Amino acid sequence: MIELSPIVIEGHTFLAVSVQLPKTTLLTVSNEKGYIMCGALDVELLNAKLKDRKVIAGRAVGVRTIEQLLEAPMESVTYEAENLGIHVGMVGKEALLKMV
């Protein structure tokens, strides 16, 4: 099952996507600039192999819901996210607001 829903954080709208797969759920919250995602995100791949795309993204681990993703600290972030001031340990909502 796939669920899509808008989420408003401090007046800014993001798109939350939840994809239920066997034994796991993929979670992401995004806008036109970047996104945060559950542990399925491979930050190393984005930094090493796709660095020319300049992806702005952060990863949180151990989350099972969109609400948890928004409150979880970022476990890793891309170089482009760092350039925006997003850092490891920053809560998901705060990281998203840096992408506005």
N, CA, C and O atoms as a printed pandas DataFrame, in Angstrom:
     atom_number atom_name residue_name chain_id  residue_number  x_coord  y_coord  z_coord
0              1         N          MET        A               1    0.836   -1.174    0.000
1              2        CA          MET        A               1    0.000    0.000    0.000
2              3         C          MET        A               1    0.889    1.249    0.000
3              4         O          MET        A               1    1.933    1.274    0.651
4              5         N          ILE        A               2    0.475    2.260   -0.719
5              6        CA          ILE        A               2    1.195    3.528   -0.784
6              7         C          ILE        A               2    0.284    4.625   -0.252
7              8         O          ILE        A               2   -0.865    4.752   -0.675
8              9         N          GLU        A               3    0.811    5.417    0.682
9             10        CA          GLU        A               3    0.063    6.546    1.220
10            11         C          GLU        A               3    0.817    7.830    0.916
11            12         O          GLU        A               3    2.018    7.928    1.163
12            13         N          LEU        A               4    0.108    8.810    0.379
13            14        CA          LEU        A               4    0.665   10.136    0.106
14            15         C          LEU        A               4   -0.143   11.145    0.890
15            16         O          LEU        A               4   -1.373   11.088    0.900
16            17         N          SER        A               5    0.542   12.078    1.554
17            18        CA          SER        A               5   -0.199   13.116    2.268
18            19         C          SER        A               5    0.667   14.352    2.431
19            20         O          SER        A               5    1.876   14.252    2.643
20            21         N          PRO        A               6    0.041   15.520    2.330
21            22        CA          PRO        A               6    0.785   16.752    2.584
22            23         C          PRO        A               6    1.004   16.920    4.082
23            24         O          PRO        A               6    0.167   16.535    4.897
24            25         N          ILE        A               7    2.142   17.502    4.423
25            26        CA          ILE        A               7    2.457   17.824    5.811
26            27         C          ILE        A               7    2.895   19.282    5.827
27            28         O          ILE        A               7    3.733   19.688    5.022
28            29         N          VAL        A               8    2.342   20.059    6.728
29            30        CA          VAL        A               8    2.712   21.466    6.847
30            31         C          VAL        A               8    3.567   21.633    8.102
31            32         O          VAL        A               8    3.169   21.249    9.202
32            33         N          ILE        A               9    4.752   22.217    7.908
33            34        CA          ILE        A               9    5.670   22.501    9.007
34            35         C          ILE        A               9    5.987   23.984    8.957
35            36         O          ILE        A               9    6.594   24.470    8.003
36            37         N          GLU        A              10    5.576   24.689    9.978
37            38        CA          GLU        A              10    5.797   26.142   10.075
38            39         C          GLU        A              10    5.381   26.858    8.788
39            40         O          GLU        A              10    6.092   27.736    8.298
40            41         N          GLY        A              11    4.222   26.472    8.248
41            42        CA          GLY        A              11    3.682   27.139    7.073
42            43         C          GLY        A              11    4.215   26.648    5.735
43            44         O          GLY        A              11    3.808   27.154    4.689
44            45         N          HIS        A              12    5.111   25.678    5.750
45            46        CA          HIS        A              12    5.695   25.143    4.518
46            47         C          HIS        A              12    5.159   23.734    4.279
47            48         O          HIS        A              12    5.135   22.911    5.193
48            49         N          THR        A              13    4.731   23.462    3.051
49            50        CA          THR        A              13    4.126   22.173    2.726
50            51         C          THR        A              13    5.157   21.217    2.144
51            52         O          THR        A              13    5.941   21.570    1.263
52            53         N          PHE        A              14    5.129   19.992    2.667
53            54        CA          PHE        A              14    5.978   18.899    2.209
54            55         C          PHE        A              14    5.086   17.719    1.847
55            56         O          PHE        A              14    3.927   17.672    2.257
56            57         N          LEU        A              15    5.606   16.777    1.092
57            58        CA          LEU        A              15    4.860   15.583    0.729
58            59         C          LEU        A              15    5.418   14.388    1.494
59            60         O          LEU        A              15    6.602   14.071    1.377
60            61         N          ALA        A              16    4.574   13.730    2.271
61            62        CA          ALA        A              16    4.956   12.520    2.995
62            63         C          ALA        A              16    4.513   11.311    2.180
63            64         O          ALA        A              16    3.378   11.250    1.708
64            65         N          VAL        A              17    5.421   10.350    2.021
65            66        CA          VAL        A              17    5.118    9.128    1.280
66            67         C          VAL        A              17    5.506    7.938    2.147
67            68         O          VAL        A              17    6.610    7.874    2.689
68            69         N          SER        A              18    4.581    7.006    2.264
69            70        CA          SER        A              18    4.808    5.771    3.010
70            71         C          SER        A              18    4.482    4.611    2.079
71            72         O          SER        A              18    3.378    4.530    1.539
72            73         N          VAL        A              19    5.450    3.713    1.893
73            74        CA          VAL        A              19    5.259    2.556    1.020
74            75         C          VAL        A              19    5.432    1.302    1.865
75            76         O          VAL        A              19    6.529    1.013    2.343
76            77         N          GLN        A              20    4.354    0.565    2.045
77            78        CA          GLN        A              20    4.415   -0.660    2.839
78            79         C          GLN        A              20    4.821   -1.822    1.944
79            80         O          GLN        A              20    4.137   -2.157    0.977
80            81         N          LEU        A              21    5.945   -2.421    2.291
81            82        CA          LEU        A              21    6.481   -3.570    1.566
82            83         C          LEU        A              21    6.511   -4.759    2.527
83            84         O          LEU        A              21    6.342   -4.574    3.732
84            85         N          PRO        A              22    6.719   -5.958    2.026
85            86        CA          PRO        A              22    6.850   -7.085    2.943
86            87         C          PRO        A              22    8.004   -6.851    3.923
87            88         O          PRO        A              22    9.142   -6.635    3.506
88            89         N          LYS        A              23    7.711   -6.894    5.194
89            90        CA          LYS        A              23    8.677   -6.798    6.288
90            91         C          LYS        A              23    9.326   -5.438    6.472
91            92         O          LYS        A              23   10.228   -5.309    7.299
92            93         N          THR        A              24    8.905   -4.424    5.738
93            94        CA          THR        A              24    9.467   -3.090    5.933
94            95         C          THR        A              24    8.532   -2.038    5.354
95            96         O          THR        A              24    7.637   -2.346    4.568
96            97         N          THR        A              25    8.753   -0.804    5.753
97            98        CA          THR        A              25    8.018    0.327    5.207
98            99         C          THR        A              25    9.019    1.399    4.813
99           100         O          THR        A              25    9.865    1.785    5.620
100          101         N          LEU        A              26    8.933    1.879    3.593
101          102        CA          LEU        A              26    9.777    2.975    3.138
102          103         C          LEU        A              26    9.075    4.282    3.468
103          104         O          LEU        A              26    7.882    4.436    3.205
104          105         N          LEU        A              27    9.812    5.220    4.044
105          106        CA          LEU        A              27    9.250    6.508    4.453
106          107         C          LEU        A              27   10.089    7.635    3.887
107          108         O          LEU        A              27   11.318    7.582    3.912
108          109         N          THR        A              28    9.409    8.666    3.371
109          110        CA          THR        A              28   10.113    9.849    2.915
110          111         C          THR        A              28    9.216   11.072    3.067
111          112         O          THR        A              28    7.994   10.986    2.946
112          113         N          VAL        A              29    9.850   12.210    3.333
113          114        CA          VAL        A              29    9.162   13.500    3.357
114          115         C          VAL        A              29   10.010   14.429    2.507
115          116         O          VAL        A              29   11.219   14.536    2.713
116          117         N          SER        A              30    9.375   15.107    1.542
117          118        CA          SER        A              30   10.152   15.882    0.579
118          119         C          SER        A              30    9.472   17.181    0.188
119          120         O          SER        A              30    8.291   17.400    0.456
120          121         N          ASN        A              31   10.254   18.029   -0.451
121          122        CA          ASN        A              31    9.745   19.185   -1.182
122          123         C          ASN        A              31   10.506   19.222   -2.498
123          124         O          ASN        A              31   11.186   18.257   -2.847
124          125         N          GLU        A              32   10.400   20.320   -3.230
125          126        CA          GLU        A              32   11.053   20.387   -4.537
126          127         C          GLU        A              32   12.575   20.467   -4.442
127          128         O          GLU        A              32   13.261   20.316   -5.453
128          129         N          LYS        A              33   13.110   20.699   -3.253
129          130        CA          LYS        A              33   14.550   20.883   -3.091
130          131         C          LYS        A              33   15.275   19.639   -2.580
131          132         O          LYS        A              33   16.399   19.359   -2.997
132          133         N          GLY        A              34   14.630   18.887   -1.670
133          134        CA          GLY        A              34   15.308   17.740   -1.081
134          135         C          GLY        A              34   14.358   16.873   -0.279
135          136         O          GLY        A              34   13.140   17.020   -0.372
136          137         N          TYR        A              35   14.922   15.965    0.513
137          138        CA          TYR        A              35   14.089   15.039    1.275
138          139         C          TYR        A              35   14.839   14.425    2.453
139          140         O          TYR        A              35   16.068   14.427    2.519
140          141         N          ILE        A              36   14.036   13.897    3.383
141          142        CA          ILE        A              36   14.559   13.034    4.433
142          143         C          ILE        A              36   13.900   11.679    4.233
143          144         O          ILE        A              36   12.807   11.581    3.675
144          145         N          MET        A              37   14.581   10.632    4.696
145          146        CA          MET        A              37   14.083    9.292    4.430
146          147         C          MET        A              37   14.500    8.354    5.548
147          148         O          MET        A              37   15.381    8.665    6.349
148          149         N          CYS        A              38   13.851    7.204    5.586
149          150        CA          CYS        A              38   14.186    6.166    6.555
150          151         C          CYS        A              38   15.534    5.533    6.200
151          152         O          CYS        A              38   16.219    5.977    5.278
152          153         N          GLY        A              39   15.894    4.503    6.938
153          154        CA          GLY        A              39   17.180    3.841    6.771
154          155         C          GLY        A              39   17.439    3.226    5.416
155          156         O          GLY        A              39   18.571    2.826    5.144
156          157         N          ALA        A              40   16.440    3.132    4.550
157          158        CA          ALA        A              40   16.640    2.568    3.212
158          159         C          ALA        A              40   17.486    3.478    2.319
159          160         O          ALA        A              40   18.018    3.031    1.303
160          161         N          LEU        A              41   17.610    4.744    2.693
161          162        CA          LEU        A              41   18.385    5.697    1.895
162          163         C          LEU        A              41   19.875    5.374    1.992
163          164         O          LEU        A              41   20.397    5.169    3.088
164          165         N          ASP        A              42   20.554    5.329    0.860
165          166        CA          ASP        A              42   21.991    5.057    0.824
166          167         C          ASP        A              42   22.743    6.372    0.590
167          168         O          ASP        A              42   23.008    6.750   -0.551
168          169         N          VAL        A              43   23.079    7.054    1.674
169          170        CA          VAL        A              43   23.767    8.345    1.591
170          171         C          VAL        A              43   25.138    8.189    0.943
171          172         O          VAL        A              43   25.557    9.056    0.177
172          173         N          GLU        A              44   25.839    7.103    1.236
173          174        CA          GLU        A              44   27.161    6.878    0.634
174          175         C          GLU        A              44   27.074    6.827   -0.892
175          176         O          GLU        A              44   27.927    7.381   -1.585
176          177         N          LEU        A              45   26.054    6.170   -1.405
177          178        CA          LEU        A              45   25.862    6.103   -2.852
178          179         C          LEU        A              45   25.621    7.496   -3.422
179          180         O          LEU        A              45   26.201    7.857   -4.446
180          181         N          LEU        A              46   24.773    8.273   -2.769
181          182        CA          LEU        A              46   24.480    9.624   -3.257
182          183         C          LEU        A              46   25.728   10.497   -3.246
183          184         O          LEU        A              46   25.947   11.282   -4.169
184          185         N          ASN        A              47   26.549   10.363   -2.203
185          186        CA          ASN        A              47   27.762   11.168   -2.112
186          187         C          ASN        A              47   28.850   10.703   -3.071
187          188         O          ASN        A              47   29.552   11.531   -3.652
188          189         N          ALA        A              48   28.999    9.407   -3.244
189          190        CA          ALA        A              48   30.102    8.872   -4.041
190          191         C          ALA        A              48   29.776    8.756   -5.527
191          192         O          ALA        A              48   30.523    9.253   -6.370
192          193         N          LYS        A              49   28.690    8.116   -5.839
193          194        CA          LYS        A              49   28.389    7.798   -7.239
194          195         C          LYS        A              49   27.526    8.845   -7.939
195          196         O          LYS        A              49   27.608    9.001   -9.157
196          197         N          LEU        A              50   26.705    9.559   -7.181
197          198        CA          LEU        A              50   25.769   10.503   -7.794
198          199         C          LEU        A              50   26.045   11.938   -7.364
199          200         O          LEU        A              50   25.144   12.778   -7.381
200          201         N          LYS        A              51   27.288   12.222   -6.978
201          202        CA          LYS        A              51   27.608   13.550   -6.449
202          203         C          LYS        A              51   27.368   14.671   -7.453
203          204         O          LYS        A              51   27.120   15.809   -7.054
204          205         N          ASP        A              52   27.437   14.374   -8.734
205          206        CA          ASP        A              52   27.186   15.401   -9.742
206          207         C          ASP        A              52   25.717   15.834   -9.770
207          208         O          ASP        A              52   25.397   16.890  -10.316
208          209         N          ARG        A              53   24.831   15.039   -9.194
209          210        CA          ARG        A              53   23.407   15.396   -9.126
210          211         C          ARG        A              53   23.096   16.345   -7.972
211          212         O          ARG        A              53   22.031   16.962   -7.939
212          213         N          LYS        A              54   24.025   16.457   -7.030
213          214        CA          LYS        A              54   23.895   17.383   -5.891
214          215         C          LYS        A              54   22.594   17.173   -5.122
215          216         O          LYS        A              54   21.828   18.111   -4.904
216          217         N          VAL        A              55   22.358   15.930   -4.716
217          218        CA          VAL        A              55   21.151   15.553   -3.994
218          219         C          VAL        A              55   21.202   16.072   -2.557
219          220         O          VAL        A              55   22.197   15.889   -1.855
220          221         N          ILE        A              56   20.133   16.711   -2.135
221          222        CA          ILE        A              56   19.989   17.194   -0.762
222          223         C          ILE        A              56   19.103   16.192   -0.040
223          224         O          ILE        A              56   17.905   16.101   -0.311
224          225         N          ALA        A              57   19.705   15.429    0.894
225          226        CA          ALA        A              57   18.946   14.376    1.567
226          227         C          ALA        A              57   19.544   14.054    2.924
227          228         O          ALA        A              57   20.733   14.249    3.173
228          229         N          GLY        A              58   18.671   13.551    3.798
229          230        CA          GLY        A              58   19.093   13.088    5.113
230          231         C          GLY        A              58   18.453   11.757    5.426
231          232         O          GLY        A              58   17.386   11.429    4.908
232          233         N          ARG        A              59   19.115   10.987    6.283
233          234        CA          ARG        A              59   18.655    9.641    6.628
234          235         C          ARG        A              59   18.500    9.507    8.137
235          236         O          ARG        A              59   19.378    9.896    8.908
236          237         N          ALA        A              60   17.355    8.943    8.540
237          238        CA          ALA        A              60   17.122    8.600    9.940
238          239         C          ALA        A              60   16.909    7.088   10.014
239          240         O          ALA        A              60   16.271    6.505    9.137
240          241         N          VAL        A              61   17.432    6.467   11.041
241          242        CA          VAL        A              61   17.279    5.015   11.176
242          243         C          VAL        A              61   16.371    4.679   12.349
243          244         O          VAL        A              61   16.208    5.471   13.277
244          245         N          GLY        A              62   15.782    3.488   12.288
245          246        CA          GLY        A              62   14.934    3.020   13.376
246          247         C          GLY        A              62   13.554    3.637   13.434
247          248         O          GLY        A              62   12.885    3.564   14.464
248          249         N          VAL        A              63   13.119    4.244   12.341
249          250        CA          VAL        A              63   11.795    4.878   12.322
250          251         C          VAL        A              63   10.806    3.976   11.590
251          252         O          VAL        A              63   11.162    3.272   10.646
252          253         N          ARG        A              64    9.554    4.016   12.051
253          254        CA          ARG        A              64    8.528    3.161   11.455
254          255         C          ARG        A              64    7.323    3.951   10.958
255          256         O          ARG        A              64    6.445    3.398   10.295
256          257         N          THR        A              65    7.279    5.252   11.278
257          258        CA          THR        A              65    6.164    6.100   10.857
258          259         C          THR        A              65    6.699    7.445   10.383
259          260         O          THR        A              65    7.836    7.811   10.679
260          261         N          ILE        A              66    5.876    8.168    9.651
261          262        CA          ILE        A              66    6.247    9.519    9.217
262          263         C          ILE        A              66    6.485   10.400   10.435
263          264         O          ILE        A              66    7.432   11.187   10.449
264          265         N          GLU        A              67    5.642   10.282   11.454
265          266        CA          GLU        A              67    5.788   11.094   12.663
266          267         C          GLU        A              67    7.150   10.847   13.325
267          268         O          GLU        A              67    7.806   11.786   13.777
268          269         N          GLN        A              68    7.561    9.594   13.378
269          270        CA          GLN        A              68    8.870    9.280   13.946
270          271         C          GLN        A              68    9.989    9.849   13.089
271          272         O          GLN        A              68   10.985   10.340   13.619
272          273         N          LEU        A              69    9.837    9.789   11.774
273          274        CA          LEU        A              69   10.841   10.343   10.868
274          275         C          LEU        A              69   11.011   11.840   11.092
275          276         O          LEU        A              69   12.133   12.346   11.071
276          277         N          LEU        A              70    9.922   12.544   11.304
277          278        CA          LEU        A              70    9.987   13.989   11.532
278          279         C          LEU        A              70   10.691   14.345   12.837
279          280         O          LEU        A              70   11.287   15.416   12.940
280          281         N          GLU        A              71   10.632   13.464   13.834
281          282        CA          GLU        A              71   11.225   13.728   15.147
282          283         C          GLU        A              71   12.602   13.098   15.337
283          284         O          GLU        A              71   13.299   13.422   16.298
284          285         N          ALA        A              72   12.995   12.216   14.448
285          286        CA          ALA        A              72   14.245   11.473   14.602
286          287         C          ALA        A              72   15.457   12.314   14.205
287          288         O          ALA        A              72   15.365   13.164   13.319
288          289         N          PRO        A              73   16.591   12.074   14.862
289          290        CA          PRO        A              73   17.827   12.744   14.454
290          291         C          PRO        A              73   18.355   12.145   13.150
291          292         O          PRO        A              73   18.232   10.943   12.916
292          293         N          MET        A              74   18.930   12.973   12.324
293          294        CA          MET        A              74   19.540   12.498   11.092
294          295         C          MET        A              74   20.795   11.694   11.443
295          296         O          MET        A              74   21.664   12.169   12.174
296          297         N          GLU        A              75   20.875   10.495   10.921
297          298        CA          GLU        A              75   22.013    9.608   11.166
298          299         C          GLU        A              75   23.127    9.892   10.164
299          300         O          GLU        A              75   24.309    9.732   10.469
300          301         N          SER        A              76   22.734   10.318    8.964
301          302        CA          SER        A              76   23.700   10.706    7.938
302          303         C          SER        A              76   23.004   11.668    6.976
303          304         O          SER        A              76   21.782   11.649    6.825
304          305         N          VAL        A              77   23.816   12.508    6.330
305          306        CA          VAL        A              77   23.293   13.481    5.370
306          307         C          VAL        A              77   24.258   13.583    4.196
307          308         O          VAL        A              77   25.441   13.266    4.321
308          309         N          THR        A              78   23.742   14.026    3.061
309          310        CA          THR        A              78   24.602   14.193    1.883
310          311         C          THR        A              78   25.444   15.461    2.024
311          312         O          THR        A              78   25.167   16.331    2.849
312          313         N          TYR        A              79   26.473   15.532    1.195
313          314        CA          TYR        A              79   27.328   16.729    1.192
314          315         C          TYR        A              79   26.526   17.980    0.872
315          316         O          TYR        A              79   26.741   19.034    1.470
316          317         N          GLU        A              80   25.604   17.861   -0.069
317          318        CA          GLU        A              80   24.788   19.023   -0.444
318          319         C          GLU        A              80   23.877   19.450    0.710
319          320         O          GLU        A              80   23.611   20.640    0.878
320          321         N          ALA        A              81   23.405   18.500    1.494
321          322        CA          ALA        A              81   22.610   18.842    2.676
322          323         C          ALA        A              81   23.473   19.593    3.684
323          324         O          ALA        A              81   23.031   20.576    4.278
324          325         N          GLU        A              82   24.702   19.128    3.873
325          326        CA          GLU        A              82   25.630   19.823    4.776
326          327         C          GLU        A              82   25.846   21.260    4.336
327          328         O          GLU        A              82   25.944   22.161    5.169
328          329         N          ASN        A              83   25.922   21.476    3.038
329          330        CA          ASN        A              83   26.123   22.830    2.511
330          331         C          ASN        A              83   24.966   23.761    2.855
331          332         O          ASN        A              83   25.133   24.980    2.867
332          333         N          LEU        A              84   23.784   23.189    3.139
333          334        CA          LEU        A              84   22.609   23.981    3.536
334          335         C          LEU        A              84   22.526   24.169    5.051
335          336         O          LEU        A              84   21.640   24.868    5.545
336          337         N          GLY        A              85   23.447   23.547    5.784
337          338        CA          GLY        A              85   23.409   23.651    7.237
338          339         C          GLY        A              85   22.725   22.478    7.915
339          340         O          GLY        A              85   22.496   22.512    9.124
340          341         N          ILE        A              86   22.396   21.450    7.162
341          342        CA          ILE        A              86   21.796   20.239    7.731
342          343         C          ILE        A              86   22.941   19.356    8.217
343          344         O          ILE        A              86   23.924   19.161    7.502
344          345         N          HIS        A              87   22.815   18.825    9.426
345          346        CA          HIS        A              87   23.916   18.034    9.967
346          347         C          HIS        A              87   23.411   16.797   10.697
347          348         O          HIS        A              87   22.242   16.703   11.070
348          349         N          VAL        A              88   24.315   15.864   10.885
349          350        CA          VAL        A              88   24.015   14.656   11.647
350          351         C          VAL        A              88   23.551   15.081   13.036
351          352         O          VAL        A              88   24.141   15.966   13.655
352          353         N          GLY        A              89   22.493   14.442   13.514
353          354        CA          GLY        A              89   21.938   14.771   14.821
354          355         C          GLY        A              89   20.772   15.751   14.760
355          356         O          GLY        A              89   19.996   15.842   15.711
356          357         N          MET        A              90   20.636   16.481   13.663
357          358        CA          MET        A              90   19.529   17.420   13.500
358          359         C          MET        A              90   18.230   16.645   13.342
359          360         O          MET        A              90   18.191   15.641   12.630
360          361         N          VAL        A              91   17.180   17.094   13.990
361          362        CA          VAL        A              91   15.875   16.447   13.911
362          363         C          VAL        A              91   15.292   16.627   12.500
363          364         O          VAL        A              91   15.521   17.646   11.848
364          365         N          GLY        A              92   14.536   15.622   12.043
365          366        CA          GLY        A              92   13.979   15.623   10.697
366          367         C          GLY        A              92   13.244   16.893   10.309
367          368         O          GLY        A              92   13.460   17.425    9.220
368          369         N          LYS        A              93   12.369   17.390   11.196
369          370        CA          LYS        A              93   11.618   18.623   10.893
370          371         C          LYS        A              93   12.560   19.794   10.650
371          372         O          LYS        A              93   12.353   20.581    9.726
372          373         N          GLU        A              94   13.592   19.909   11.477
373          374        CA          GLU        A              94   14.555   21.002   11.326
374          375         C          GLU        A              94   15.302   20.885   10.006
375          376         O          GLU        A              94   15.545   21.888    9.335
376          377         N          ALA        A              95   15.664   19.668    9.634
377          378        CA          ALA        A              95   16.362   19.442    8.355
378          379         C          ALA        A              95   15.469   19.877    7.188
379          380         O          ALA        A              95   15.936   20.532    6.256
380          381         N          LEU        A              96   14.207   19.517    7.243
381          382        CA          LEU        A              96   13.284   19.910    6.171
382          383         C          LEU        A              96   13.165   21.417    6.059
383          384         O          LEU        A              96   13.126   21.956    4.953
384          385         N          LEU        A              97   13.109   22.097    7.181
385          386        CA          LEU        A              97   12.990   23.555    7.147
386          387         C          LEU        A              97   14.219   24.218    6.545
387          388         O          LEU        A              97   14.121   25.316    5.998
388          389         N          LYS        A              98   15.370   23.570    6.637
389          390        CA          LYS        A              98   16.587   24.098    5.977
390          391         C          LYS        A              98   16.478   23.977    4.453
391          392         O          LYS        A              98   17.201   24.648    3.717
392          393         N          MET        A              99   15.569   23.118    3.991
393          394        CA          MET        A              99   15.400   22.890    2.545
394          395         C          MET        A              99   14.399   23.850    1.919
395          396         O          MET        A              99   14.135   23.766    0.719
396          397         N          VAL        A             100   13.845   24.748    2.696
397          398        CA          VAL        A             100   12.841   25.686    2.176
398          399         C          VAL        A             100   13.545   26.810    1.438
399          400         O          VAL        A             100   12.889   27.713    0.919
